[in-house]
Amino acid sequence: MRDNQTPPLAPGSTIGMLGGGQLGRMAALAAANLGYRVHVYSPEAGGPASQVTSLNTVADYDDLSALESFAAAVDLVTFEFENVPAATAEFLAERTPVRPGPNALRICQNRLREKDFCNSISVPTARYAEVTNADSLARIARDFGYPCVLKTAEFGYDGKGQVFIAYGDDVKAAWNTMSGGKATAAAIVEGFVDFRMEISVIVARNGAGSCECYVPVENHHKNHILDATHAPARITRDLAERAEITALRLAEEMDLQGLLAIEMFITSKDQILVNEMAPRPHNSGHWTMDACTTSQFEQFIRAVAGLPLGSPERRNNAVMKNLLGNEVDSWHEILAEPGAKLHLYGKTEARPGRKMGHVNRLTART
């Protein structure tokens, strides 16, 4: 069923975007193609998203006066990353539609809630437990056995806030590394997963409950940062279908209106374990910009705006390569490469590991 704001968003309307990064930039460009304006709200000025729209608010996420003005200036609100405070989304939702919605944001921005949600609907994950200090970490690690992985419950991405713990490692030192020296913190321990591949599935769901899935893709990392995505994943049809069914179930149980990206592990025994979720466009979906009938960014806008979803049909095979740090300096060579599609984010400082852009390399569909 549709939510309370049933009419599709008319062209000429304004979508409020919480966050000013590259995902917001590419979503704003897709929104413009559908006739919408995008108003970016971010604590930082001059980000990638703000470069492609004249409507910008630079203010903290707890600035209630700025949020009030922002809500009055837009027709609905979405977000381009999940580290927006849930209180901000709830404040805005009292004034204008927020999609995917505060509940999806609340679940996906906390690893413990994410795992608990999956567990509540019998979707398998790695073994996990909450820890709050070094003593509870030591106890849980002994119970789980080594190796295991300690992760901050919130604000961790690209390997940040994660510590691998092997047998004989100093557990207290691992806690201090993860917590920044704090005696207590919200964290989670996960049992080590012997996986042979990480895949991700992106599913869209609109307010009418219609869903569309992109094919599962295969992810490869360097230093905990996504380096390349292969579309489609090199897995059996059965595994692909099981992964898509899992994605659809998560979106429906969450009552999502928007886009949900789910990272999954495929174990050596062909189990599928959900690792993490993101209720917005995802780095592993960038290949869709050039290889699919409808890109993940257009699909995202269609879903939150209450429009019919587009076809996720894959027209080509693709490899998406992130351009990290100084890798962006190869832009000229990439432009001269047949079959390569370059996308740059407008960032001026190429720090090590920073996502400066990506390139999609297309081949014939197989």
Contacts in CASP RR format, 6 or more apart in sequence:
PFRMAT RR
TARGET T0000
AUTHOR 0000-0000-0000
METHOD contacts of the structure
MODEL  1
MRDNQTPPLAPGSTIGMLGGGQLGRMAALAAANLGYRVHVYSPEAGGPAS
QVTSLNTVADYDDLSALESFAAAVDLVTFEFENVPAATAEFLAERTPVRP
GPNALRICQNRLREKDFCNSISVPTARYAEVTNADSLARIARDFGYPCVL
KTAEFGYDGKGQVFIAYGDDVKAAWNTMSGGKATAAAIVEGFVDFRMEIS
VIVARNGAGSCECYVPVENHHKNHILDATHAPARITRDLAERAEITALRL
AEEMDLQGLLAIEMFITSKDQILVNEMAPRPHNSGHWTMDACTTSQFEQF
IRAVAGLPLGSPERRNNAVMKNLLGNEVDSWHEILAEPGAKLHLYGKTEA
RPGRKMGHVNRLTART
1 207 0 8 1.000
1 208 0 8 1.000
1 209 0 8 1.000
2 207 0 8 1.000
2 208 0 8 1.000
2 209 0 8 1.000
2 306 0 8 1.000
3 97 0 8 1.000
3 99 0 8 1.000
3 207 0 8 1.000
3 257 0 8 1.000
4 97 0 8 1.000
5 76 0 8 1.000
5 97 0 8 1.000
6 207 0 8 1.000
8 305 0 8 1.000
8 306 0 8 1.000
8 307 0 8 1.000
9 15 0 8 1.000
9 36 0 8 1.000
9 75 0 8 1.000
9 76 0 8 1.000
9 305 0 8 1.000
9 306 0 8 1.000
9 307 0 8 1.000
11 34 0 8 1.000
11 35 0 8 1.000
11 36 0 8 1.000
12 35 0 8 1.000
12 36 0 8 1.000
12 37 0 8 1.000
13 36 0 8 1.000
13 37 0 8 1.000
13 75 0 8 1.000
13 76 0 8 1.000
13 305 0 8 1.000
14 36 0 8 1.000
14 37 0 8 1.000
14 38 0 8 1.000
14 39 0 8 1.000
14 55 0 8 1.000
14 73 0 8 1.000
14 74 0 8 1.000
14 75 0 8 1.000
15 31 0 8 1.000
15 36 0 8 1.000
15 37 0 8 1.000
15 38 0 8 1.000
15 39 0 8 1.000
15 74 0 8 1.000
15 75 0 8 1.000
15 76 0 8 1.000
15 77 0 8 1.000
15 78 0 8 1.000
15 301 0 8 1.000
15 304 0 8 1.000
15 305 0 8 1.000
16 38 0 8 1.000
16 39 0 8 1.000
16 40 0 8 1.000
16 41 0 8 1.000
16 70 0 8 1.000
16 74 0 8 1.000
16 76 0 8 1.000
16 77 0 8 1.000
16 78 0 8 1.000
17 24 0 8 1.000
17 27 0 8 1.000
17 28 0 8 1.000
17 38 0 8 1.000
17 39 0 8 1.000
17 40 0 8 1.000
17 41 0 8 1.000
17 49 0 8 1.000
17 77 0 8 1.000
17 78 0 8 1.000
17 79 0 8 1.000
17 80 0 8 1.000
18 41 0 8 1.000
18 42 0 8 1.000
18 61 0 8 1.000
18 77 0 8 1.000
18 78 0 8 1.000
18 79 0 8 1.000
18 80 0 8 1.000
18 84 0 8 1.000
18 88 0 8 1.000
18 89 0 8 1.000
19 40 0 8 1.000
19 41 0 8 1.000
19 42 0 8 1.000
19 49 0 8 1.000
19 79 0 8 1.000
19 80 0 8 1.000
19 81 0 8 1.000
19 84 0 8 1.000
20 40 0 8 1.000
20 42 0 8 1.000
20 44 0 8 1.000
20 47 0 8 1.000
20 48 0 8 1.000
20 49 0 8 1.000
20 50 0 8 1.000
20 80 0 8 1.000
21 42 0 8 1.000
21 47 0 8 1.000
21 48 0 8 1.000
21 49 0 8 1.000
21 80 0 8 1.000
21 81 0 8 1.000
21 345 0 8 1.000
22 48 0 8 1.000
22 49 0 8 1.000
22 345 0 8 1.000
22 347 0 8 1.000
22 355 0 8 1.000
22 357 0 8 1.000
23 49 0 8 1.000
23 80 0 8 1.000
23 81 0 8 1.000
23 280 0 8 1.000
23 281 0 8 1.000
24 38 0 8 1.000
24 40 0 8 1.000
24 48 0 8 1.000
24 49 0 8 1.000
24 80 0 8 1.000
24 281 0 8 1.000
25 47 0 8 1.000
25 48 0 8 1.000
25 49 0 8 1.000
25 51 0 8 1.000
25 52 0 8 1.000
25 345 0 8 1.000
25 346 0 8 1.000
26 281 0 8 1.000
26 289 0 8 1.000
26 297 0 8 1.000
26 343 0 8 1.000
27 38 0 8 1.000
27 49 0 8 1.000
27 78 0 8 1.000
27 80 0 8 1.000
27 281 0 8 1.000
27 297 0 8 1.000
27 300 0 8 1.000
27 301 0 8 1.000
28 38 0 8 1.000
28 40 0 8 1.000
28 49 0 8 1.000
28 52 0 8 1.000
28 53 0 8 1.000
29 52 0 8 1.000
29 297 0 8 1.000
30 295 0 8 1.000
30 297 0 8 1.000
30 298 0 8 1.000
30 300 0 8 1.000
30 301 0 8 1.000
31 37 0 8 1.000
31 38 0 8 1.000
31 301 0 8 1.000
32 38 0 8 1.000
32 52 0 8 1.000
33 298 0 8 1.000
34 298 0 8 1.000
34 301 0 8 1.000
34 302 0 8 1.000
34 305 0 8 1.000
34 307 0 8 1.000
36 301 0 8 1.000
36 305 0 8 1.000
37 53 0 8 1.000
37 55 0 8 1.000
38 49 0 8 1.000
38 52 0 8 1.000
38 53 0 8 1.000
38 55 0 8 1.000
39 53 0 8 1.000
39 55 0 8 1.000
39 56 0 8 1.000
39 57 0 8 1.000
39 70 0 8 1.000
39 73 0 8 1.000
39 74 0 8 1.000
40 49 0 8 1.000
40 50 0 8 1.000
40 53 0 8 1.000
40 55 0 8 1.000
40 56 0 8 1.000
40 57 0 8 1.000
41 56 0 8 1.000
41 57 0 8 1.000
41 59 0 8 1.000
41 66 0 8 1.000
41 67 0 8 1.000
41 70 0 8 1.000
42 49 0 8 1.000
42 50 0 8 1.000
42 56 0 8 1.000
42 57 0 8 1.000
42 58 0 8 1.000
43 58 0 8 1.000
43 59 0 8 1.000
43 60 0 8 1.000
43 61 0 8 1.000
44 58 0 8 1.000
45 56 0 8 1.000
45 58 0 8 1.000
46 56 0 8 1.000
47 347 0 8 1.000
48 345 0 8 1.000
48 346 0 8 1.000
48 347 0 8 1.000
49 80 0 8 1.000
50 56 0 8 1.000
51 346 0 8 1.000
55 73 0 8 1.000
57 66 0 8 1.000
57 69 0 8 1.000
57 70 0 8 1.000
59 66 0 8 1.000
59 67 0 8 1.000
59 70 0 8 1.000
60 66 0 8 1.000
61 67 0 8 1.000
61 84 0 8 1.000
61 85 0 8 1.000
61 88 0 8 1.000
62 85 0 8 1.000
62 87 0 8 1.000
62 88 0 8 1.000
64 91 0 8 1.000
67 88 0 8 1.000
67 91 0 8 1.000
67 92 0 8 1.000
68 95 0 8 1.000
70 77 0 8 1.000
70 92 0 8 1.000
71 77 0 8 1.000
71 92 0 8 1.000
71 95 0 8 1.000
71 96 0 8 1.000
72 95 0 8 1.000
74 96 0 8 1.000
75 96 0 8 1.000
75 97 0 8 1.000
76 96 0 8 1.000
76 97 0 8 1.000
76 98 0 8 1.000
76 99 0 8 1.000
76 304 0 8 1.000
76 305 0 8 1.000
77 89 0 8 1.000
77 92 0 8 1.000
77 93 0 8 1.000
77 96 0 8 1.000
77 97 0 8 1.000
77 98 0 8 1.000
77 99 0 8 1.000
78 98 0 8 1.000
78 99 0 8 1.000
78 100 0 8 1.000
78 258 0 8 1.000
78 280 0 8 1.000
78 300 0 8 1.000
78 304 0 8 1.000
79 89 0 8 1.000
79 105 0 8 1.000
79 279 0 8 1.000
79 280 0 8 1.000
80 280 0 8 1.000
80 281 0 8 1.000
81 278 0 8 1.000
81 280 0 8 1.000
82 105 0 8 1.000
82 108 0 8 1.000
82 109 0 8 1.000
82 278 0 8 1.000
82 279 0 8 1.000
82 280 0 8 1.000
83 109 0 8 1.000
83 154 0 8 1.000
83 155 0 8 1.000
84 105 0 8 1.000
84 109 0 8 1.000
86 102 0 8 1.000
86 105 0 8 1.000
86 106 0 8 1.000
86 109 0 8 1.000
89 98 0 8 1.000
89 101 0 8 1.000
89 102 0 8 1.000
89 105 0 8 1.000
90 102 0 8 1.000
92 98 0 8 1.000
93 101 0 8 1.000
93 102 0 8 1.000
99 257 0 8 1.000
99 258 0 8 1.000
99 303 0 8 1.000
99 304 0 8 1.000
100 254 0 8 1.000
100 256 0 8 1.000
100 257 0 8 1.000
100 258 0 8 1.000
100 259 0 8 1.000
100 260 0 8 1.000
100 279 0 8 1.000
100 280 0 8 1.000
100 304 0 8 1.000
101 257 0 8 1.000
101 279 0 8 1.000
103 254 0 8 1.000
103 255 0 8 1.000
104 254 0 8 1.000
104 255 0 8 1.000
104 256 0 8 1.000
104 260 0 8 1.000
104 279 0 8 1.000
105 279 0 8 1.000
106 113 0 8 1.000
107 113 0 8 1.000
107 114 0 8 1.000
107 117 0 8 1.000
107 254 0 8 1.000
107 277 0 8 1.000
107 279 0 8 1.000
108 114 0 8 1.000
108 277 0 8 1.000
108 278 0 8 1.000
108 279 0 8 1.000
109 154 0 8 1.000
110 153 0 8 1.000
110 154 0 8 1.000
110 186 0 8 1.000
111 151 0 8 1.000
111 152 0 8 1.000
111 153 0 8 1.000
111 154 0 8 1.000
111 188 0 8 1.000
111 276 0 8 1.000
112 128 0 8 1.000
112 130 0 8 1.000
112 153 0 8 1.000
112 186 0 8 1.000
112 188 0 8 1.000
114 276 0 8 1.000
114 277 0 8 1.000
115 125 0 8 1.000
115 128 0 8 1.000
115 188 0 8 1.000
117 253 0 8 1.000
117 254 0 8 1.000
118 124 0 8 1.000
118 125 0 8 1.000
118 250 0 8 1.000
118 274 0 8 1.000
119 125 0 8 1.000
121 249 0 8 1.000
121 250 0 8 1.000
121 253 0 8 1.000
123 246 0 8 1.000
123 249 0 8 1.000
123 250 0 8 1.000
123 274 0 8 1.000
124 271 0 8 1.000
124 272 0 8 1.000
124 273 0 8 1.000
124 274 0 8 1.000
125 273 0 8 1.000
125 274 0 8 1.000
125 275 0 8 1.000
126 190 0 8 1.000
126 191 0 8 1.000
126 192 0 8 1.000
126 193 0 8 1.000
126 265 0 8 1.000
126 273 0 8 1.000
126 275 0 8 1.000
127 144 0 8 1.000
127 190 0 8 1.000
127 191 0 8 1.000
128 188 0 8 1.000
128 189 0 8 1.000
128 190 0 8 1.000
128 191 0 8 1.000
129 140 0 8 1.000
129 143 0 8 1.000
129 144 0 8 1.000
129 188 0 8 1.000
129 189 0 8 1.000
130 136 0 8 1.000
130 153 0 8 1.000
130 186 0 8 1.000
130 187 0 8 1.000
130 188 0 8 1.000
131 137 0 8 1.000
131 140 0 8 1.000
131 150 0 8 1.000
131 187 0 8 1.000
131 188 0 8 1.000
131 189 0 8 1.000
132 184 0 8 1.000
132 185 0 8 1.000
132 186 0 8 1.000
132 187 0 8 1.000
133 175 0 8 1.000
133 183 0 8 1.000
133 184 0 8 1.000
133 185 0 8 1.000
134 171 0 8 1.000
134 172 0 8 1.000
134 175 0 8 1.000
134 176 0 8 1.000
134 183 0 8 1.000
137 150 0 8 1.000
137 171 0 8 1.000
137 174 0 8 1.000
137 175 0 8 1.000
137 187 0 8 1.000
137 189 0 8 1.000
138 171 0 8 1.000
138 172 0 8 1.000
140 148 0 8 1.000
140 189 0 8 1.000
141 148 0 8 1.000
141 165 0 8 1.000
141 171 0 8 1.000
141 189 0 8 1.000
144 189 0 8 1.000
144 191 0 8 1.000
145 167 0 8 1.000
145 191 0 8 1.000
146 165 0 8 1.000
146 166 0 8 1.000
146 167 0 8 1.000
146 168 0 8 1.000
146 169 0 8 1.000
146 192 0 8 1.000
147 164 0 8 1.000
147 165 0 8 1.000
147 166 0 8 1.000
147 167 0 8 1.000
147 191 0 8 1.000
147 192 0 8 1.000
148 165 0 8 1.000
148 189 0 8 1.000
148 190 0 8 1.000
148 191 0 8 1.000
148 192 0 8 1.000
149 162 0 8 1.000
149 163 0 8 1.000
149 164 0 8 1.000
149 165 0 8 1.000
149 189 0 8 1.000
149 190 0 8 1.000
149 191 0 8 1.000
149 192 0 8 1.000
150 162 0 8 1.000
150 163 0 8 1.000
150 165 0 8 1.000
150 174 0 8 1.000
150 175 0 8 1.000
150 178 0 8 1.000
150 187 0 8 1.000
150 188 0 8 1.000
150 189 0 8 1.000
151 161 0 8 1.000
151 162 0 8 1.000
151 163 0 8 1.000
151 178 0 8 1.000
151 187 0 8 1.000
151 188 0 8 1.000
151 189 0 8 1.000
151 190 0 8 1.000
152 160 0 8 1.000
152 161 0 8 1.000
152 162 0 8 1.000
152 178 0 8 1.000
152 179 0 8 1.000
152 185 0 8 1.000
152 186 0 8 1.000
152 187 0 8 1.000
152 188 0 8 1.000
153 185 0 8 1.000
153 186 0 8 1.000
153 187 0 8 1.000
153 188 0 8 1.000
154 186 0 8 1.000
156 162 0 8 1.000
158 224 0 8 1.000
158 225 0 8 1.000
158 226 0 8 1.000
158 353 0 8 1.000
159 224 0 8 1.000
159 225 0 8 1.000
160 224 0 8 1.000
161 178 0 8 1.000
162 178 0 8 1.000
162 224 0 8 1.000
163 174 0 8 1.000
163 177 0 8 1.000
163 178 0 8 1.000
165 171 0 8 1.000
165 174 0 8 1.000
175 181 0 8 1.000
178 185 0 8 1.000
178 187 0 8 1.000
179 185 0 8 1.000
179 187 0 8 1.000
193 265 0 8 1.000
193 267 0 8 1.000
193 273 0 8 1.000
194 267 0 8 1.000
194 268 0 8 1.000
195 265 0 8 1.000
195 266 0 8 1.000
195 267 0 8 1.000
195 268 0 8 1.000
195 273 0 8 1.000
196 266 0 8 1.000
196 267 0 8 1.000
196 268 0 8 1.000
197 218 0 8 1.000
197 233 0 8 1.000
197 234 0 8 1.000
197 235 0 8 1.000
197 265 0 8 1.000
197 266 0 8 1.000
198 218 0 8 1.000
198 219 0 8 1.000
198 221 0 8 1.000
198 263 0 8 1.000
198 264 0 8 1.000
198 265 0 8 1.000
198 266 0 8 1.000
198 275 0 8 1.000
199 216 0 8 1.000
199 217 0 8 1.000
199 218 0 8 1.000
199 219 0 8 1.000
199 233 0 8 1.000
199 235 0 8 1.000
199 243 0 8 1.000
199 263 0 8 1.000
199 264 0 8 1.000
199 266 0 8 1.000
200 216 0 8 1.000
200 217 0 8 1.000
200 219 0 8 1.000
200 229 0 8 1.000
200 261 0 8 1.000
200 262 0 8 1.000
200 263 0 8 1.000
200 264 0 8 1.000
200 282 0 8 1.000
200 284 0 8 1.000
200 285 0 8 1.000
201 213 0 8 1.000
201 214 0 8 1.000
201 216 0 8 1.000
201 217 0 8 1.000
201 243 0 8 1.000
201 244 0 8 1.000
201 246 0 8 1.000
201 247 0 8 1.000
201 261 0 8 1.000
201 262 0 8 1.000
201 264 0 8 1.000
202 213 0 8 1.000
202 214 0 8 1.000
202 247 0 8 1.000
202 259 0 8 1.000
202 260 0 8 1.000
202 261 0 8 1.000
202 262 0 8 1.000
202 281 0 8 1.000
202 282 0 8 1.000
202 284 0 8 1.000
202 285 0 8 1.000
202 288 0 8 1.000
202 296 0 8 1.000
203 211 0 8 1.000
203 212 0 8 1.000
203 213 0 8 1.000
203 214 0 8 1.000
203 244 0 8 1.000
203 247 0 8 1.000
203 248 0 8 1.000
203 250 0 8 1.000
203 251 0 8 1.000
203 259 0 8 1.000
203 260 0 8 1.000
203 262 0 8 1.000
204 211 0 8 1.000
204 212 0 8 1.000
204 213 0 8 1.000
204 251 0 8 1.000
204 258 0 8 1.000
204 259 0 8 1.000
204 260 0 8 1.000
204 299 0 8 1.000
204 300 0 8 1.000
204 302 0 8 1.000
204 303 0 8 1.000
204 309 0 8 1.000
204 312 0 8 1.000
205 211 0 8 1.000
205 251 0 8 1.000
205 252 0 8 1.000
205 256 0 8 1.000
205 257 0 8 1.000
205 258 0 8 1.000
205 260 0 8 1.000
205 303 0 8 1.000
206 257 0 8 1.000
206 258 0 8 1.000
206 302 0 8 1.000
206 303 0 8 1.000
206 306 0 8 1.000
206 307 0 8 1.000
206 308 0 8 1.000
206 309 0 8 1.000
207 257 0 8 1.000
207 303 0 8 1.000
207 306 0 8 1.000
208 306 0 8 1.000
209 252 0 8 1.000
210 308 0 8 1.000
210 309 0 8 1.000
211 248 0 8 1.000
211 251 0 8 1.000
211 252 0 8 1.000
211 309 0 8 1.000
212 299 0 8 1.000
212 309 0 8 1.000
212 310 0 8 1.000
212 311 0 8 1.000
212 312 0 8 1.000
213 244 0 8 1.000
213 247 0 8 1.000
213 248 0 8 1.000
213 312 0 8 1.000
214 285 0 8 1.000
214 288 0 8 1.000
214 292 0 8 1.000
214 296 0 8 1.000
214 312 0 8 1.000
214 314 0 8 1.000
215 231 0 8 1.000
215 232 0 8 1.000
215 233 0 8 1.000
215 240 0 8 1.000
215 244 0 8 1.000
215 312 0 8 1.000
215 314 0 8 1.000
216 232 0 8 1.000
216 233 0 8 1.000
216 235 0 8 1.000
216 239 0 8 1.000
216 240 0 8 1.000
216 243 0 8 1.000
216 244 0 8 1.000
216 264 0 8 1.000
217 229 0 8 1.000
217 230 0 8 1.000
217 231 0 8 1.000
217 232 0 8 1.000
217 233 0 8 1.000
217 284 0 8 1.000
217 285 0 8 1.000
217 287 0 8 1.000
218 229 0 8 1.000
218 230 0 8 1.000
218 231 0 8 1.000
218 232 0 8 1.000
218 233 0 8 1.000
218 234 0 8 1.000
218 235 0 8 1.000
219 226 0 8 1.000
219 228 0 8 1.000
219 229 0 8 1.000
219 263 0 8 1.000
219 284 0 8 1.000
220 226 0 8 1.000
220 227 0 8 1.000
220 228 0 8 1.000
220 229 0 8 1.000
220 230 0 8 1.000
221 227 0 8 1.000
222 324 0 8 1.000
223 353 0 8 1.000
225 322 0 8 1.000
225 324 0 8 1.000
225 353 0 8 1.000
225 355 0 8 1.000
226 283 0 8 1.000
226 284 0 8 1.000
226 322 0 8 1.000
227 321 0 8 1.000
227 322 0 8 1.000
227 324 0 8 1.000
228 319 0 8 1.000
228 320 0 8 1.000
228 321 0 8 1.000
228 322 0 8 1.000
229 283 0 8 1.000
229 284 0 8 1.000
229 285 0 8 1.000
229 286 0 8 1.000
229 287 0 8 1.000
229 319 0 8 1.000
229 320 0 8 1.000
230 318 0 8 1.000
230 319 0 8 1.000
231 287 0 8 1.000
231 288 0 8 1.000
231 291 0 8 1.000
231 314 0 8 1.000
231 317 0 8 1.000
231 318 0 8 1.000
231 319 0 8 1.000
231 320 0 8 1.000
232 240 0 8 1.000
232 314 0 8 1.000
232 317 0 8 1.000
233 240 0 8 1.000
235 243 0 8 1.000
235 266 0 8 1.000
239 266 0 8 1.000
239 270 0 8 1.000
239 272 0 8 1.000
242 272 0 8 1.000
243 264 0 8 1.000
243 272 0 8 1.000
246 262 0 8 1.000
246 264 0 8 1.000
246 272 0 8 1.000
246 274 0 8 1.000
247 260 0 8 1.000
247 262 0 8 1.000
250 260 0 8 1.000
250 262 0 8 1.000
250 274 0 8 1.000
250 277 0 8 1.000
251 260 0 8 1.000
254 260 0 8 1.000
254 279 0 8 1.000
256 279 0 8 1.000
257 303 0 8 1.000
257 304 0 8 1.000
257 306 0 8 1.000
258 279 0 8 1.000
258 300 0 8 1.000
258 303 0 8 1.000
258 304 0 8 1.000
259 279 0 8 1.000
259 280 0 8 1.000
259 281 0 8 1.000
259 282 0 8 1.000
259 296 0 8 1.000
259 299 0 8 1.000
259 300 0 8 1.000
259 303 0 8 1.000
260 277 0 8 1.000
260 278 0 8 1.000
260 279 0 8 1.000
261 277 0 8 1.000
261 278 0 8 1.000
261 280 0 8 1.000
261 281 0 8 1.000
261 282 0 8 1.000
261 284 0 8 1.000
261 285 0 8 1.000
262 274 0 8 1.000
262 276 0 8 1.000
262 277 0 8 1.000
263 274 0 8 1.000
263 275 0 8 1.000
263 276 0 8 1.000
263 277 0 8 1.000
263 284 0 8 1.000
264 272 0 8 1.000
264 273 0 8 1.000
264 274 0 8 1.000
264 275 0 8 1.000
265 271 0 8 1.000
265 272 0 8 1.000
265 273 0 8 1.000
265 275 0 8 1.000
266 272 0 8 1.000
267 273 0 8 1.000
280 300 0 8 1.000
281 296 0 8 1.000
281 297 0 8 1.000
281 300 0 8 1.000
282 296 0 8 1.000
283 322 0 8 1.000
283 355 0 8 1.000
283 358 0 8 1.000
284 320 0 8 1.000
285 296 0 8 1.000
285 320 0 8 1.000
286 296 0 8 1.000
286 320 0 8 1.000
286 343 0 8 1.000
286 358 0 8 1.000
286 360 0 8 1.000
287 318 0 8 1.000
287 319 0 8 1.000
287 320 0 8 1.000
287 360 0 8 1.000
288 294 0 8 1.000
288 295 0 8 1.000
288 296 0 8 1.000
288 299 0 8 1.000
288 312 0 8 1.000
289 295 0 8 1.000
289 296 0 8 1.000
289 297 0 8 1.000
289 341 0 8 1.000
289 343 0 8 1.000
289 360 0 8 1.000
290 316 0 8 1.000
290 318 0 8 1.000
290 341 0 8 1.000
290 360 0 8 1.000
290 362 0 8 1.000
291 314 0 8 1.000
291 315 0 8 1.000
291 316 0 8 1.000
291 317 0 8 1.000
291 318 0 8 1.000
291 360 0 8 1.000
291 362 0 8 1.000
292 311 0 8 1.000
292 312 0 8 1.000
292 313 0 8 1.000
292 314 0 8 1.000
292 315 0 8 1.000
293 310 0 8 1.000
293 311 0 8 1.000
293 312 0 8 1.000
293 313 0 8 1.000
293 315 0 8 1.000
294 302 0 8 1.000
294 309 0 8 1.000
294 310 0 8 1.000
294 311 0 8 1.000
294 312 0 8 1.000
294 313 0 8 1.000
298 310 0 8 1.000
299 309 0 8 1.000
299 310 0 8 1.000
299 312 0 8 1.000
301 307 0 8 1.000
302 308 0 8 1.000
302 309 0 8 1.000
302 310 0 8 1.000
303 309 0 8 1.000
314 365 0 8 1.000
315 365 0 8 1.000
316 362 0 8 1.000
316 363 0 8 1.000
316 364 0 8 1.000
316 365 0 8 1.000
317 362 0 8 1.000
317 363 0 8 1.000
317 364 0 8 1.000
317 365 0 8 1.000
317 366 0 8 1.000
318 360 0 8 1.000
318 361 0 8 1.000
318 362 0 8 1.000
318 363 0 8 1.000
319 360 0 8 1.000
319 361 0 8 1.000
319 363 0 8 1.000
320 358 0 8 1.000
320 359 0 8 1.000
320 360 0 8 1.000
320 361 0 8 1.000
321 358 0 8 1.000
321 359 0 8 1.000
321 360 0 8 1.000
321 361 0 8 1.000
322 355 0 8 1.000
322 357 0 8 1.000
322 358 0 8 1.000
323 330 0 8 1.000
323 331 0 8 1.000
323 344 0 8 1.000
323 355 0 8 1.000
323 356 0 8 1.000
323 357 0 8 1.000
323 358 0 8 1.000
323 359 0 8 1.000
324 352 0 8 1.000
324 353 0 8 1.000
324 354 0 8 1.000
324 355 0 8 1.000
324 356 0 8 1.000
325 350 0 8 1.000
325 351 0 8 1.000
325 352 0 8 1.000
325 353 0 8 1.000
325 354 0 8 1.000
325 356 0 8 1.000
326 350 0 8 1.000
326 352 0 8 1.000
327 356 0 8 1.000
328 344 0 8 1.000
328 350 0 8 1.000
328 356 0 8 1.000
328 357 0 8 1.000
329 350 0 8 1.000
331 342 0 8 1.000
331 344 0 8 1.000
334 340 0 8 1.000
334 342 0 8 1.000
334 359 0 8 1.000
335 342 0 8 1.000
337 361 0 8 1.000
339 361 0 8 1.000
339 362 0 8 1.000
340 359 0 8 1.000
340 360 0 8 1.000
340 361 0 8 1.000
340 362 0 8 1.000
341 359 0 8 1.000
341 360 0 8 1.000
341 361 0 8 1.000
341 362 0 8 1.000
342 357 0 8 1.000
342 359 0 8 1.000
343 357 0 8 1.000
343 358 0 8 1.000
343 359 0 8 1.000
343 360 0 8 1.000
344 356 0 8 1.000
344 357 0 8 1.000
345 355 0 8 1.000
345 356 0 8 1.000
345 357 0 8 1.000
346 356 0 8 1.000
347 354 0 8 1.000
347 356 0 8 1.000
347 357 0 8 1.000
350 356 0 8 1.000
END
